[in-house]
Amino acid sequence: MQLNNYIHFLGNIYGCPFGKRMPDCPMFSLDFSSFEERIEWFKNCSTDEKFSIVKHHNQCLSKRNPKNH
């Protein structure tokens, strides 16, 4: 996965697939930010932070909807 390709992240940056982010979500604080601010926040994240976001998302997805995994 190329981290500079935002298409892999746009859905999560835009919003939670469950409608409401959990408080432990690394993007929880972004819910009141504009989409442009969210993109800027993401661009400023390190590669490790971006991978951590994806890892957290996948774990959360498994916990919240275990039948899909």
Predicted model as a PDB file, atoms N, CA, C, CB and O in Angstrom, pLDDT in the B-factor column:
MODEL        1                                                                  
ATOM      1  N   MET A   1       0.837  -1.175   0.000  1.00 48.00           N  
ATOM      2  CA  MET A   1       0.000   0.000   0.000  1.00 48.00           C  
ATOM      3  C   MET A   1       0.882   1.239   0.000  1.00 48.00           C  
ATOM      4  CB  MET A   1      -0.952  -0.003   1.208  1.00 48.00           C  
ATOM      5  O   MET A   1       1.805   1.350   0.808  1.00 48.00           O  
ATOM      6  N   GLN A   2       0.605   2.150  -0.887  1.00 54.00           N  
ATOM      7  CA  GLN A   2       1.335   3.401  -0.908  1.00 54.00           C  
ATOM      8  C   GLN A   2       0.600   4.407  -0.038  1.00 54.00           C  
ATOM      9  CB  GLN A   2       1.500   3.929  -2.353  1.00 54.00           C  
ATOM     10  O   GLN A   2      -0.564   4.732  -0.276  1.00 54.00           O  
ATOM     11  N   LEU A   3       1.304   4.890   0.971  1.00 51.00           N  
ATOM     12  CA  LEU A   3       0.657   5.803   1.906  1.00 51.00           C  
ATOM     13  C   LEU A   3       0.364   7.166   1.305  1.00 51.00           C  
ATOM     14  CB  LEU A   3       1.511   5.971   3.120  1.00 51.00           C  
ATOM     15  O   LEU A   3      -0.482   7.898   1.817  1.00 51.00           O  
ATOM     16  N   ASN A   4       1.048   7.515   0.231  1.00 54.00           N  
ATOM     17  CA  ASN A   4       0.760   8.812  -0.363  1.00 54.00           C  
ATOM     18  C   ASN A   4      -0.495   8.761  -1.230  1.00 54.00           C  
ATOM     19  CB  ASN A   4       1.949   9.288  -1.189  1.00 54.00           C  
ATOM     20  O   ASN A   4      -0.925   9.791  -1.751  1.00 54.00           O  
ATOM     21  N   ASN A   5      -1.082   7.587  -1.391  1.00 60.00           N  
ATOM     22  CA  ASN A   5      -2.322   7.441  -2.137  1.00 60.00           C  
ATOM     23  C   ASN A   5      -3.490   7.535  -1.155  1.00 60.00           C  
ATOM     24  CB  ASN A   5      -2.353   6.089  -2.925  1.00 60.00           C  
ATOM     25  O   ASN A   5      -3.809   6.562  -0.472  1.00 60.00           O  
ATOM     26  N   TYR A   6      -4.121   8.695  -1.085  1.00 64.00           N  
ATOM     27  CA  TYR A   6      -5.157   8.942  -0.084  1.00 64.00           C  
ATOM     28  C   TYR A   6      -6.387   8.071  -0.261  1.00 64.00           C  
ATOM     29  CB  TYR A   6      -5.563  10.377  -0.124  1.00 64.00           C  
ATOM     30  O   TYR A   6      -7.167   7.928   0.680  1.00 64.00           O  
ATOM     31  N   ILE A   7      -6.585   7.491  -1.422  1.00 68.00           N  
ATOM     32  CA  ILE A   7      -7.790   6.702  -1.665  1.00 68.00           C  
ATOM     33  C   ILE A   7      -7.955   5.586  -0.638  1.00 68.00           C  
ATOM     34  CB  ILE A   7      -7.755   6.112  -3.067  1.00 68.00           C  
ATOM     35  O   ILE A   7      -9.080   5.196  -0.327  1.00 68.00           O  
ATOM     36  N   HIS A   8      -6.848   5.069  -0.109  1.00 67.00           N  
ATOM     37  CA  HIS A   8      -6.915   4.015   0.903  1.00 67.00           C  
ATOM     38  C   HIS A   8      -7.427   4.536   2.238  1.00 67.00           C  
ATOM     39  CB  HIS A   8      -5.548   3.384   1.093  1.00 67.00           C  
ATOM     40  O   HIS A   8      -7.857   3.750   3.082  1.00 67.00           O  
ATOM     41  N   PHE A   9      -7.389   5.843   2.441  1.00 76.00           N  
ATOM     42  CA  PHE A   9      -7.706   6.424   3.734  1.00 76.00           C  
ATOM     43  C   PHE A   9      -8.915   7.348   3.721  1.00 76.00           C  
ATOM     44  CB  PHE A   9      -6.532   7.169   4.238  1.00 76.00           C  
ATOM     45  O   PHE A   9      -9.445   7.682   4.781  1.00 76.00           O  
ATOM     46  N   LEU A  10      -9.357   7.765   2.548  1.00 78.00           N  
ATOM     47  CA  LEU A  10     -10.384   8.800   2.478  1.00 78.00           C  
ATOM     48  C   LEU A  10     -11.659   8.443   3.230  1.00 78.00           C  
ATOM     49  CB  LEU A  10     -10.716   9.078   1.049  1.00 78.00           C  
ATOM     50  O   LEU A  10     -12.250   9.302   3.885  1.00 78.00           O  
ATOM     51  N   GLY A  11     -12.082   7.215   3.148  1.00 81.00           N  
ATOM     52  CA  GLY A  11     -13.298   6.822   3.860  1.00 81.00           C  
ATOM     53  C   GLY A  11     -13.175   7.027   5.350  1.00 81.00           C  
ATOM     54  O   GLY A  11     -14.084   7.560   5.986  1.00 81.00           O  
ATOM     55  N   ASN A  12     -12.056   6.607   5.912  1.00 82.00           N  
ATOM     56  CA  ASN A  12     -11.859   6.755   7.349  1.00 82.00           C  
ATOM     57  C   ASN A  12     -11.621   8.195   7.757  1.00 82.00           C  
ATOM     58  CB  ASN A  12     -10.705   5.908   7.799  1.00 82.00           C  
ATOM     59  O   ASN A  12     -12.012   8.609   8.848  1.00 82.00           O  
ATOM     60  N   ILE A  13     -10.985   8.955   6.888  1.00 84.00           N  
ATOM     61  CA  ILE A  13     -10.776  10.367   7.192  1.00 84.00           C  
ATOM     62  C   ILE A  13     -12.120  11.085   7.189  1.00 84.00           C  
ATOM     63  CB  ILE A  13      -9.800  11.018   6.174  1.00 84.00           C  
ATOM     64  O   ILE A  13     -12.371  11.951   8.027  1.00 84.00           O  
ATOM     65  N   TYR A  14     -12.977  10.724   6.249  1.00 84.00           N  
ATOM     66  CA  TYR A  14     -14.288  11.369   6.130  1.00 84.00           C  
ATOM     67  C   TYR A  14     -15.189  11.032   7.311  1.00 84.00           C  
ATOM     68  CB  TYR A  14     -14.966  10.953   4.828  1.00 84.00           C  
ATOM     69  O   TYR A  14     -15.840  11.917   7.866  1.00 84.00           O  
ATOM     70  N   GLY A  15     -15.231   9.765   7.698  1.00 85.00           N  
ATOM     71  CA  GLY A  15     -16.086   9.373   8.805  1.00 85.00           C  
ATOM     72  C   GLY A  15     -15.980   7.898   9.113  1.00 85.00           C  
ATOM     73  O   GLY A  15     -15.403   7.122   8.351  1.00 85.00           O  
ATOM     74  N   CYS A  16     -16.538   7.534  10.222  1.00 86.00           N  
ATOM     75  CA  CYS A  16     -16.516   6.143  10.673  1.00 86.00           C  
ATOM     76  C   CYS A  16     -17.583   5.344   9.920  1.00 86.00           C  
ATOM     77  CB  CYS A  16     -16.749   6.056  12.212  1.00 86.00           C  
ATOM     78  O   CYS A  16     -18.706   5.819   9.752  1.00 86.00           O  
ATOM     79  N   PRO A  17     -17.240   4.137   9.467  1.00 83.00           N  
ATOM     80  CA  PRO A  17     -18.247   3.333   8.763  1.00 83.00           C  
ATOM     81  C   PRO A  17     -19.409   2.908   9.662  1.00 83.00           C  
ATOM     82  CB  PRO A  17     -17.595   2.103   8.171  1.00 83.00           C  
ATOM     83  O   PRO A  17     -20.450   2.473   9.169  1.00 83.00           O  
ATOM     84  N   PHE A  18     -19.231   3.033  10.990  1.00 84.00           N  
ATOM     85  CA  PHE A  18     -20.297   2.685  11.928  1.00 84.00           C  
ATOM     86  C   PHE A  18     -21.104   3.915  12.353  1.00 84.00           C  
ATOM     87  CB  PHE A  18     -19.707   2.000  13.159  1.00 84.00           C  
ATOM     88  O   PHE A  18     -22.015   3.812  13.174  1.00 84.00           O  
ATOM     89  N   GLY A  19     -20.767   5.065  11.796  1.00 83.00           N  
ATOM     90  CA  GLY A  19     -21.519   6.276  12.079  1.00 83.00           C  
ATOM     91  C   GLY A  19     -20.983   7.110  13.219  1.00 83.00           C  
ATOM     92  O   GLY A  19     -21.145   8.331  13.219  1.00 83.00           O  
ATOM     93  N   LYS A  20     -20.352   6.485  14.183  1.00 87.00           N  
ATOM     94  CA  LYS A  20     -19.816   7.213  15.328  1.00 87.00           C  
ATOM     95  C   LYS A  20     -18.495   6.589  15.738  1.00 87.00           C  
ATOM     96  CB  LYS A  20     -20.816   7.211  16.512  1.00 87.00           C  
ATOM     97  O   LYS A  20     -18.412   5.388  15.995  1.00 87.00           O  
ATOM     98  N   ARG A  21     -17.466   7.421  15.796  1.00 90.00           N  
ATOM     99  CA  ARG A  21     -16.150   6.924  16.201  1.00 90.00           C  
ATOM    100  C   ARG A  21     -16.139   6.610  17.681  1.00 90.00           C  
ATOM    101  CB  ARG A  21     -15.053   7.944  15.868  1.00 90.00           C  
ATOM    102  O   ARG A  21     -16.815   7.265  18.475  1.00 90.00           O  
ATOM    103  N   MET A  22     -15.372   5.611  18.042  1.00 90.00           N  
ATOM    104  CA  MET A  22     -15.159   5.272  19.441  1.00 90.00           C  
ATOM    105  C   MET A  22     -14.161   6.272  20.029  1.00 90.00           C  
ATOM    106  CB  MET A  22     -14.647   3.798  19.596  1.00 90.00           C  
ATOM    107  O   MET A  22     -13.320   6.792  19.296  1.00 90.00           O  
ATOM    108  N   PRO A  23     -14.231   6.550  21.315  1.00 92.00           N  
ATOM    109  CA  PRO A  23     -13.317   7.526  21.926  1.00 92.00           C  
ATOM    110  C   PRO A  23     -11.837   7.174  21.782  1.00 92.00           C  
ATOM    111  CB  PRO A  23     -13.642   7.667  23.381  1.00 92.00           C  
ATOM    112  O   PRO A  23     -10.988   8.063  21.833  1.00 92.00           O  
ATOM    113  N   ASP A  24     -11.517   5.897  21.603  1.00 92.00           N  
ATOM    114  CA  ASP A  24     -10.099   5.514  21.458  1.00 92.00           C  
ATOM    115  C   ASP A  24      -9.612   5.583  20.014  1.00 92.00           C  
ATOM    116  CB  ASP A  24      -9.884   4.107  21.992  1.00 92.00           C  
ATOM    117  O   ASP A  24      -8.461   5.249  19.731  1.00 92.00           O  
ATOM    118  N   CYS A  25     -10.483   6.014  19.096  1.00 92.00           N  
ATOM    119  CA  CYS A  25     -10.096   6.128  17.692  1.00 92.00           C  
ATOM    120  C   CYS A  25      -9.076   7.254  17.533  1.00 92.00           C  
ATOM    121  CB  CYS A  25     -11.339   6.383  16.796  1.00 92.00           C  
ATOM    122  O   CYS A  25      -9.267   8.338  18.084  1.00 92.00           O  
ATOM    123  N   PRO A  26      -7.996   7.013  16.788  1.00 90.00           N  
ATOM    124  CA  PRO A  26      -7.008   8.071  16.597  1.00 90.00           C  
ATOM    125  C   PRO A  26      -7.558   9.284  15.846  1.00 90.00           C  
ATOM    126  CB  PRO A  26      -5.820   7.523  15.858  1.00 90.00           C  
ATOM    127  O   PRO A  26      -6.940  10.349  15.851  1.00 90.00           O  
ATOM    128  N   MET A  27      -8.706   9.129  15.206  1.00 89.00           N  
ATOM    129  CA  MET A  27      -9.302  10.243  14.473  1.00 89.00           C  
ATOM    130  C   MET A  27     -10.531  10.813  15.171  1.00 89.00           C  
ATOM    131  CB  MET A  27      -9.674   9.799  13.079  1.00 89.00           C  
ATOM    132  O   MET A  27     -11.252  11.628  14.596  1.00 89.00           O  
ATOM    133  N   PHE A  28     -10.771  10.386  16.407  1.00 91.00           N  
ATOM    134  CA  PHE A  28     -11.944  10.826  17.168  1.00 91.00           C  
ATOM    135  C   PHE A  28     -12.031  12.350  17.245  1.00 91.00           C  
ATOM    136  CB  PHE A  28     -11.908  10.237  18.578  1.00 91.00           C  
ATOM    137  O   PHE A  28     -13.108  12.923  17.078  1.00 91.00           O  
ATOM    138  N   SER A  29     -10.915  12.993  17.496  1.00 90.00           N  
ATOM    139  CA  SER A  29     -10.908  14.453  17.661  1.00 90.00           C  
ATOM    140  C   SER A  29     -11.169  15.198  16.354  1.00 90.00           C  
ATOM    141  CB  SER A  29      -9.579  14.900  18.238  1.00 90.00           C  
ATOM    142  O   SER A  29     -11.412  16.405  16.372  1.00 90.00           O  
ATOM    143  N   LEU A  30     -11.122  14.503  15.230  1.00 89.00           N  
ATOM    144  CA  LEU A  30     -11.328  15.149  13.933  1.00 89.00           C  
ATOM    145  C   LEU A  30     -12.801  15.301  13.558  1.00 89.00           C  
ATOM    146  CB  LEU A  30     -10.622  14.367  12.863  1.00 89.00           C  
ATOM    147  O   LEU A  30     -13.116  15.970  12.574  1.00 89.00           O  
ATOM    148  N   ASP A  31     -13.691  14.702  14.308  1.00 86.00           N  
ATOM    149  CA  ASP A  31     -15.099  14.701  13.928  1.00 86.00           C  
ATOM    150  C   ASP A  31     -15.695  16.094  13.765  1.00 86.00           C  
ATOM    151  CB  ASP A  31     -15.886  13.949  14.944  1.00 86.00           C  
ATOM    152  O   ASP A  31     -16.680  16.260  13.046  1.00 86.00           O  
ATOM    153  N   PHE A  32     -15.120  17.087  14.415  1.00 89.00           N  
ATOM    154  CA  PHE A  32     -15.653  18.445  14.302  1.00 89.00           C  
ATOM    155  C   PHE A  32     -14.797  19.317  13.389  1.00 89.00           C  
ATOM    156  CB  PHE A  32     -15.754  19.084  15.680  1.00 89.00           C  
ATOM    157  O   PHE A  32     -14.946  20.538  13.365  1.00 89.00           O  
ATOM    158  N   SER A  33     -13.904  18.679  12.642  1.00 92.00           N  
ATOM    159  CA  SER A  33     -13.034  19.390  11.703  1.00 92.00           C  
ATOM    160  C   SER A  33     -13.618  19.310  10.298  1.00 92.00           C  
ATOM    161  CB  SER A  33     -11.597  18.804  11.728  1.00 92.00           C  
ATOM    162  O   SER A  33     -14.377  18.396   9.976  1.00 92.00           O  
ATOM    163  N   SER A  34     -13.255  20.273   9.478  1.00 93.00           N  
ATOM    164  CA  SER A  34     -13.676  20.224   8.084  1.00 93.00           C  
ATOM    165  C   SER A  34     -12.898  19.104   7.379  1.00 93.00           C  
ATOM    166  CB  SER A  34     -13.445  21.607   7.376  1.00 93.00           C  
ATOM    167  O   SER A  34     -11.870  18.641   7.874  1.00 93.00           O  
ATOM    168  N   PHE A  35     -13.401  18.686   6.232  1.00 88.00           N  
ATOM    169  CA  PHE A  35     -12.702  17.635   5.492  1.00 88.00           C  
ATOM    170  C   PHE A  35     -11.305  18.100   5.093  1.00 88.00           C  
ATOM    171  CB  PHE A  35     -13.505  17.225   4.242  1.00 88.00           C  
ATOM    172  O   PHE A  35     -10.357  17.316   5.117  1.00 88.00           O  
ATOM    173  N   GLU A  36     -11.178  19.362   4.729  1.00 91.00           N  
ATOM    174  CA  GLU A  36      -9.867  19.908   4.372  1.00 91.00           C  
ATOM    175  C   GLU A  36      -8.899  19.840   5.551  1.00 91.00           C  
ATOM    176  CB  GLU A  36     -10.005  21.356   3.891  1.00 91.00           C  
ATOM    177  O   GLU A  36      -7.722  19.525   5.373  1.00 91.00           O  
ATOM    178  N   GLU A  37      -9.392  20.134   6.752  1.00 93.00           N  
ATOM    179  CA  GLU A  37      -8.554  20.040   7.958  1.00 93.00           C  
ATOM    180  C   GLU A  37      -8.156  18.586   8.232  1.00 93.00           C  
ATOM    181  CB  GLU A  37      -9.300  20.626   9.184  1.00 93.00           C  
ATOM    182  O   GLU A  37      -7.041  18.313   8.677  1.00 93.00           O  
ATOM    183  N   ARG A  38      -9.061  17.678   7.966  1.00 89.00           N  
ATOM    184  CA  ARG A  38      -8.755  16.252   8.157  1.00 89.00           C  
ATOM    185  C   ARG A  38      -7.658  15.797   7.196  1.00 89.00           C  
ATOM    186  CB  ARG A  38     -10.025  15.394   7.955  1.00 89.00           C  
ATOM    187  O   ARG A  38      -6.748  15.064   7.584  1.00 89.00           O  
ATOM    188  N   ILE A  39      -7.751  16.236   5.946  1.00 86.00           N  
ATOM    189  CA  ILE A  39      -6.730  15.889   4.953  1.00 86.00           C  
ATOM    190  C   ILE A  39      -5.385  16.472   5.379  1.00 86.00           C  
ATOM    191  CB  ILE A  39      -7.128  16.408   3.541  1.00 86.00           C  
ATOM    192  O   ILE A  39      -4.363  15.791   5.297  1.00 86.00           O  
ATOM    193  N   GLU A  40      -5.376  17.710   5.828  1.00 91.00           N  
ATOM    194  CA  GLU A  40      -4.130  18.346   6.270  1.00 91.00           C  
ATOM    195  C   GLU A  40      -3.545  17.603   7.473  1.00 91.00           C  
ATOM    196  CB  GLU A  40      -4.376  19.831   6.626  1.00 91.00           C  
ATOM    197  O   GLU A  40      -2.334  17.394   7.547  1.00 91.00           O  
ATOM    198  N   TRP A  41      -4.396  17.208   8.406  1.00 91.00           N  
ATOM    199  CA  TRP A  41      -3.952  16.434   9.574  1.00 91.00           C  
ATOM    200  C   TRP A  41      -3.293  15.136   9.103  1.00 91.00           C  
ATOM    201  CB  TRP A  41      -5.153  16.126  10.529  1.00 91.00           C  
ATOM    202  O   TRP A  41      -2.213  14.767   9.566  1.00 91.00           O  
ATOM    203  N   PHE A  42      -3.957  14.459   8.182  1.00 87.00           N  
ATOM    204  CA  PHE A  42      -3.426  13.196   7.674  1.00 87.00           C  
ATOM    205  C   PHE A  42      -2.084  13.396   6.981  1.00 87.00           C  
ATOM    206  CB  PHE A  42      -4.418  12.553   6.711  1.00 87.00           C  
ATOM    207  O   PHE A  42      -1.160  12.607   7.176  1.00 87.00           O  
ATOM    208  N   LYS A  43      -1.976  14.441   6.178  1.00 87.00           N  
ATOM    209  CA  LYS A  43      -0.724  14.711   5.467  1.00 87.00           C  
ATOM    210  C   LYS A  43       0.431  14.942   6.442  1.00 87.00           C  
ATOM    211  CB  LYS A  43      -0.886  15.930   4.549  1.00 87.00           C  
ATOM    212  O   LYS A  43       1.582  14.640   6.125  1.00 87.00           O  
ATOM    213  N   ASN A  44       0.128  15.472   7.616  1.00 92.00           N  
ATOM    214  CA  ASN A  44       1.158  15.749   8.608  1.00 92.00           C  
ATOM    215  C   ASN A  44       1.490  14.562   9.501  1.00 92.00           C  
ATOM    216  CB  ASN A  44       0.733  16.891   9.454  1.00 92.00           C  
ATOM    217  O   ASN A  44       2.419  14.639  10.305  1.00 92.00           O  
ATOM    218  N   CYS A  45       0.752  13.471   9.374  1.00 90.00           N  
ATOM    219  CA  CYS A  45       1.052  12.261  10.152  1.00 90.00           C  
ATOM    220  C   CYS A  45       2.284  11.564   9.576  1.00 90.00           C  
ATOM    221  CB  CYS A  45      -0.166  11.291  10.158  1.00 90.00           C  
ATOM    222  O   CYS A  45       2.524  11.585   8.369  1.00 90.00           O  
ATOM    223  N   SER A  46       3.044  10.959  10.452  1.00 92.00           N  
ATOM    224  CA  SER A  46       4.188  10.167   9.992  1.00 92.00           C  
ATOM    225  C   SER A  46       3.688   8.863   9.373  1.00 92.00           C  
ATOM    226  CB  SER A  46       5.172   9.875  11.166  1.00 92.00           C  
ATOM    227  O   SER A  46       2.527   8.488   9.541  1.00 92.00           O  
ATOM    228  N   THR A  47       4.565   8.193   8.667  1.00 86.00           N  
ATOM    229  CA  THR A  47       4.220   6.889   8.080  1.00 86.00           C  
ATOM    230  C   THR A  47       3.794   5.918   9.171  1.00 86.00           C  
ATOM    231  CB  THR A  47       5.416   6.308   7.287  1.00 86.00           C  
ATOM    232  O   THR A  47       2.821   5.184   8.999  1.00 86.00           O  
ATOM    233  N   ASP A  48       4.504   5.906  10.282  1.00 91.00           N  
ATOM    234  CA  ASP A  48       4.139   5.014  11.392  1.00 91.00           C  
ATOM    235  C   ASP A  48       2.745   5.341  11.927  1.00 91.00           C  
ATOM    236  CB  ASP A  48       5.175   5.118  12.527  1.00 91.00           C  
ATOM    237  O   ASP A  48       1.968   4.436  12.232  1.00 91.00           O  
ATOM    238  N   GLU A  49       2.431   6.625  12.041  1.00 90.00           N  
ATOM    239  CA  GLU A  49       1.104   7.016  12.516  1.00 90.00           C  
ATOM    240  C   GLU A  49       0.026   6.556  11.540  1.00 90.00           C  
ATOM    241  CB  GLU A  49       1.029   8.539  12.711  1.00 90.00           C  
ATOM    242  O   GLU A  49      -1.038   6.102  11.960  1.00 90.00           O  
ATOM    243  N   LYS A  50       0.293   6.671  10.253  1.00 87.00           N  
ATOM    244  CA  LYS A  50      -0.683   6.247   9.250  1.00 87.00           C  
ATOM    245  C   LYS A  50      -0.928   4.741   9.319  1.00 87.00           C  
ATOM    246  CB  LYS A  50      -0.208   6.637   7.846  1.00 87.00           C  
ATOM    247  O   LYS A  50      -2.072   4.293   9.243  1.00 87.00           O  
ATOM    248  N   PHE A  51       0.132   3.969   9.463  1.00 85.00           N  
ATOM    249  CA  PHE A  51      -0.041   2.526   9.604  1.00 85.00           C  
ATOM    250  C   PHE A  51      -0.773   2.198  10.898  1.00 85.00           C  
ATOM    251  CB  PHE A  51       1.318   1.814   9.567  1.00 85.00           C  
ATOM    252  O   PHE A  51      -1.577   1.267  10.934  1.00 85.00           O  
ATOM    253  N   SER A  52      -0.507   2.945  11.951  1.00 89.00           N  
ATOM    254  CA  SER A  52      -1.190   2.729  13.222  1.00 89.00           C  
ATOM    255  C   SER A  52      -2.688   3.000  13.088  1.00 89.00           C  
ATOM    256  CB  SER A  52      -0.583   3.622  14.313  1.00 89.00           C  
ATOM    257  O   SER A  52      -3.507   2.286  13.665  1.00 89.00           O  
ATOM    258  N   ILE A  53      -3.037   4.028  12.330  1.00 87.00           N  
ATOM    259  CA  ILE A  53      -4.447   4.348  12.092  1.00 87.00           C  
ATOM    260  C   ILE A  53      -5.134   3.194  11.368  1.00 87.00           C  
ATOM    261  CB  ILE A  53      -4.581   5.653  11.272  1.00 87.00           C  
ATOM    262  O   ILE A  53      -6.238   2.794  11.739  1.00 87.00           O  
ATOM    263  N   VAL A  54      -4.489   2.665  10.347  1.00 85.00           N  
ATOM    264  CA  VAL A  54      -5.063   1.543   9.597  1.00 85.00           C  
ATOM    265  C   VAL A  54      -5.198   0.316  10.494  1.00 85.00           C  
ATOM    266  CB  VAL A  54      -4.192   1.209   8.363  1.00 85.00           C  
ATOM    267  O   VAL A  54      -6.216  -0.375  10.459  1.00 85.00           O  
ATOM    268  N   LYS A  55      -4.182   0.051  11.287  1.00 87.00           N  
ATOM    269  CA  LYS A  55      -4.223  -1.100  12.204  1.00 87.00           C  
ATOM    270  C   LYS A  55      -5.382  -0.937  13.194  1.00 87.00           C  
ATOM    271  CB  LYS A  55      -2.870  -1.245  12.970  1.00 87.00           C  
ATOM    272  O   LYS A  55      -6.144  -1.876  13.423  1.00 87.00           O  
ATOM    273  N   HIS A  56      -5.509   0.252  13.775  1.00 89.00           N  
ATOM    274  CA  HIS A  56      -6.595   0.497  14.728  1.00 89.00           C  
ATOM    275  C   HIS A  56      -7.947   0.317  14.047  1.00 89.00           C  
ATOM    276  CB  HIS A  56      -6.483   1.916  15.331  1.00 89.00           C  
ATOM    277  O   HIS A  56      -8.851  -0.303  14.608  1.00 89.00           O  
ATOM    278  N   HIS A  57      -8.085   0.858  12.841  1.00 87.00           N  
ATOM    279  CA  HIS A  57      -9.341   0.735  12.104  1.00 87.00           C  
ATOM    280  C   HIS A  57      -9.704  -0.739  11.880  1.00 87.00           C  
ATOM    281  CB  HIS A  57      -9.242   1.472  10.753  1.00 87.00           C  
ATOM    282  O   HIS A  57     -10.847  -1.139  12.099  1.00 87.00           O  
ATOM    283  N   ASN A  58      -8.740  -1.535  11.448  1.00 85.00           N  
ATOM    284  CA  ASN A  58      -9.010  -2.950  11.192  1.00 85.00           C  
ATOM    285  C   ASN A  58      -9.393  -3.687  12.466  1.00 85.00           C  
ATOM    286  CB  ASN A  58      -7.796  -3.613  10.556  1.00 85.00           C  
ATOM    287  O   ASN A  58     -10.284  -4.537  12.447  1.00 85.00           O  
ATOM    288  N   GLN A  59      -8.729  -3.370  13.573  1.00 89.00           N  
ATOM    289  CA  GLN A  59      -9.068  -4.008  14.851  1.00 89.00           C  
ATOM    290  C   GLN A  59     -10.460  -3.585  15.310  1.00 89.00           C  
ATOM    291  CB  GLN A  59      -8.023  -3.654  15.930  1.00 89.00           C  
ATOM    292  O   GLN A  59     -11.239  -4.408  15.791  1.00 89.00           O  
ATOM    293  N   CYS A  60     -10.763  -2.310  15.162  1.00 89.00           N  
ATOM    294  CA  CYS A  60     -12.076  -1.799  15.551  1.00 89.00           C  
ATOM    295  C   CYS A  60     -13.170  -2.429  14.692  1.00 89.00           C  
ATOM    296  CB  CYS A  60     -12.118  -0.263  15.429  1.00 89.00           C  
ATOM    297  O   CYS A  60     -14.222  -2.821  15.197  1.00 89.00           O  
ATOM    298  N   LEU A  61     -12.913  -2.520  13.407  1.00 86.00           N  
ATOM    299  CA  LEU A  61     -13.870  -3.142  12.497  1.00 86.00           C  
ATOM    300  C   LEU A  61     -14.164  -4.581  12.913  1.00 86.00           C  
ATOM    301  CB  LEU A  61     -13.340  -3.105  11.059  1.00 86.00           C  
ATOM    302  O   LEU A  61     -15.314  -5.020  12.885  1.00 86.00           O  
ATOM    303  N   SER A  62     -13.127  -5.303  13.294  1.00 87.00           N  
ATOM    304  CA  SER A  62     -13.306  -6.691  13.736  1.00 87.00           C  
ATOM    305  C   SER A  62     -14.107  -6.773  15.024  1.00 87.00           C  
ATOM    306  CB  SER A  62     -11.953  -7.363  13.930  1.00 87.00           C  
ATOM    307  O   SER A  62     -14.940  -7.666  15.180  1.00 87.00           O  
ATOM    308  N   LYS A  63     -13.865  -5.855  15.944  1.00 88.00           N  
ATOM    309  CA  LYS A  63     -14.586  -5.855  17.225  1.00 88.00           C  
ATOM    310  C   LYS A  63     -16.051  -5.468  17.063  1.00 88.00           C  
ATOM    311  CB  LYS A  63     -13.914  -4.902  18.202  1.00 88.00           C  
ATOM    312  O   LYS A  63     -16.937  -6.043  17.695  1.00 88.00           O  
ATOM    313  N   ARG A  64     -16.282  -4.491  16.211  1.00 84.00           N  
ATOM    314  CA  ARG A  64     -17.638  -3.953  16.083  1.00 84.00           C  
ATOM    315  C   ARG A  64     -18.502  -4.731  15.109  1.00 84.00           C  
ATOM    316  CB  ARG A  64     -17.578  -2.523  15.651  1.00 84.00           C  
ATOM    317  O   ARG A  64     -19.730  -4.656  15.166  1.00 84.00           O  
ATOM    318  N   ASN A  65     -17.875  -5.473  14.223  1.00 79.00           N  
ATOM    319  CA  ASN A  65     -18.628  -6.247  13.245  1.00 79.00           C  
ATOM    320  C   ASN A  65     -17.887  -7.560  12.976  1.00 79.00           C  
ATOM    321  CB  ASN A  65     -18.830  -5.436  11.924  1.00 79.00           C  
ATOM    322  O   ASN A  65     -17.385  -7.773  11.872  1.00 79.00           O  
ATOM    323  N   PRO A  66     -17.818  -8.442  13.983  1.00 67.00           N  
ATOM    324  CA  PRO A  66     -16.997  -9.660  13.872  1.00 67.00           C  
ATOM    325  C   PRO A  66     -17.416 -10.610  12.756  1.00 67.00           C  
ATOM    326  CB  PRO A  66     -17.033 -10.400  15.163  1.00 67.00           C  
ATOM    327  O   PRO A  66     -16.591 -11.407  12.310  1.00 67.00           O  
ATOM    328  N   LYS A  67     -18.651 -10.562  12.290  1.00 69.00           N  
ATOM    329  CA  LYS A  67     -19.087 -11.496  11.245  1.00 69.00           C  
ATOM    330  C   LYS A  67     -18.434 -11.216   9.898  1.00 69.00           C  
ATOM    331  CB  LYS A  67     -20.591 -11.440  11.095  1.00 69.00           C  
ATOM    332  O   LYS A  67     -18.458 -12.069   9.011  1.00 69.00           O  
ATOM    333  N   ASN A  68     -17.848 -10.022   9.732  1.00 58.00           N  
ATOM    334  CA  ASN A  68     -17.158  -9.678   8.489  1.00 58.00           C  
ATOM    335  C   ASN A  68     -15.708 -10.143   8.474  1.00 58.00           C  
ATOM    336  CB  ASN A  68     -17.211  -8.187   8.269  1.00 58.00           C  
ATOM    337  O   ASN A  68     -15.042 -10.020   7.446  1.00 58.00           O  
ATOM    338  N   HIS A  69     -15.206 -10.669   9.571  1.00 51.00           N  
ATOM    339  CA  HIS A  69     -13.804 -11.067   9.627  1.00 51.00           C  
ATOM    340  C   HIS A  69     -13.656 -12.470  10.153  1.00 51.00           C  
ATOM    341  CB  HIS A  69     -13.011 -10.110  10.486  1.00 51.00           C  
ATOM    342  O   HIS A  69     -12.538 -12.972  10.268  1.00 51.00           O  
TER     343      HIS A  69                                                      
ENDMDL                                                                          
END                                                                             
